[in-house]
Amino acid sequence: MSKQDPTRLEKIWKAFRGHPIAIAGLIGITFFLLVAFFAPLLAPQNPYDQTQLDILDGLLPPMSQLGTGQTSWLGTDALGRDILSAVMYGLRISLFVSFVAVIVGSGLGVFLGLLAAMKRGWVETVIMRSVDLKMSFPGILLALMLLAMFGTGVDKVIYALIIGAWASKARLVRSVALSEMKKEYIDAARLAGIGNLRIMLRFLLPNSISPVLVVLPMAISGAITAEATLSFLGVGVPITEPSLGLLIANGNDYLLSGKWWISIFPGLVLVAMVLCINVVADRIRDHANPYLRGKE
Amino acid sequence: MLSFILRRLGQSSVLVLIMSVLVFAGMYVVSDPVAVLAGDDFTEEDRQALARELGVDKPLITQYLVFLSNIAKGDFGVSFVYNRPVLDLILERLPATLEVAVLAISMGLILGIPMGIYSGLNREKKATKSISFLTTVGYSIPNFWQALLLILLCSVWLKILPASGRGDTTDLFGIPVSFLNWDGFSHMLLPAVNLAIYKICMQTRLSRSGTQEVMYQDYMTFARAKGISKMRRIRRHLLRNILLPIVTITGLELGGLIAFSTVTETVFSWPGIGKLLLDSIHHADRPVVVAYLIGITLMFVTINFVVDVLYALLDPRIRYK
């Protein structure tokens, strides 16, 4: 089952072979992840270091010369912060928040889905009714509600996105796990005296997880957009840790005076990243659908 | 059927009760209203007097019951910021939100369905591939950033449409609306387009997959064999059959549209209920936030209830599950 298994790599490659747009998406995702990870090494300036900022460099258009003699490729904001550097650091925060939220949220959802399928009875009823409750509200509104109640901050945004992520995965996993529970290997494991938790994690989980893995990229791009929207509305990450959404919000005040670069460049990066993830997600979903695969 | 409706009604009531507990817990217990409202120079007696005035000195269960009975009477309290009954504030702003929502839905249906049918009928054409790519792009651009692009393009560079506010209004049955005069309508266009882009993409995809299913049905072949013209086949046989799921999902998505109006209204300073919610969150105007959340809960529960009952009417299998 390990990821290094050559046959699995070959399988993944098979999904992408002959689909140049999806391959471009994969390359794009790799690029953005590398930039985000190595931002402190790559960025021309540390945008949070006040001593490196010069208010005289404020609101310069792209390709301007800074006071230090450096060229600011994408211009500067009102505080004289280099947009390119701010975008690189913002990317880190956006990706960190969304990945943590989706992985924790999906993990929670998968666990609850498996639990519902194994225990049945009232446990299943409670879990599935909670799923229904959550699914009857649009995600962005639920997140707004939660942030209105508990206040803002990086941790709060992550909680809000976790609550947005778990329900659909629980529903998905439960439906697969219910049919897996009827199969003989589960009975065999029971007869061998293996404990419930071990059956769940070693037998049921690997056999029920595929549909969740298929929707995971879509969940991540959704979380990136949701985080950006919340931060843009001023109920997300704090000003000291600006994600891409907050950078766009900062530029919003200058948009009407024609200073477009402050909002547009962070937005372009945001869209490019979401688009890359979405084309890859579309490809994985189509590949996982045996009906569509037969037509290829 | 009656037992299904009653059972479903019971579930909906439980849902509303659970949500009211969550909202009450979130808004009244997590944050201390006395701490929010009290000034720095308040003495301990002042704080206790304020707590008595707000009713927060009583046990939680009593507070919750008071909260519930006030809501049942339609009394959501008075806004801290505007110093007016919350219900009036919300009802006053509702028409502005609804008229943009209706315009956005119409745009989605009018543009999305023809594009979807075209894509479904002509799978291999270049235009179909472009439409498919455009819908992916449309899905990928966050709503709020689209709004900024629209402002930059139409208001800052081309200077053809206003970027904020509601413009002139005309009274229709005593309710001020924007769509009846050009100034108001021009203010409506950008917010409506902003909300519509996602709808257009969704309607296109829905009608494309609907078309692909319907076009291979026997009755389509038969209609063609009868010598019915292509336009008539599309109008009378195809459109009618793909419309049902589209209408259902459009209805279901109404809630999503109201939710996203918070974003659109904030960017375009459109004075609807979405902007009211955001402003109230920023000003810690608790009564307004609570009223909005309860109102939205009731709306979603009602929509889901109506849809489920309609489905049960259309499909008897659901009733006996």
Interface residues (C-beta under 8 A of the other chain):
Chain A: L133 S136 F137 P138 I140 L141 L144 M145 L146 L147 A148 M149 F150 G151 S221 T225 A228 T229 F232 L233 G234 V235 G245 I248 N252 L255 L256 G258 W260 S263 I264 G267 L270 V271 V274 L275 N278 V279 D282
Chain B: L15 I18 M19 V23 G26 M27 V30 S31 T136 V137 Y139 S140 I141 P142 N143 F144 W145 L148 L149 I151 L152 S155 V156 A163 G255 G256 A259 F260 T262 V263 T266 V267 L277 L278 I281 H282 V289 L293 I296 F300 V301 N304
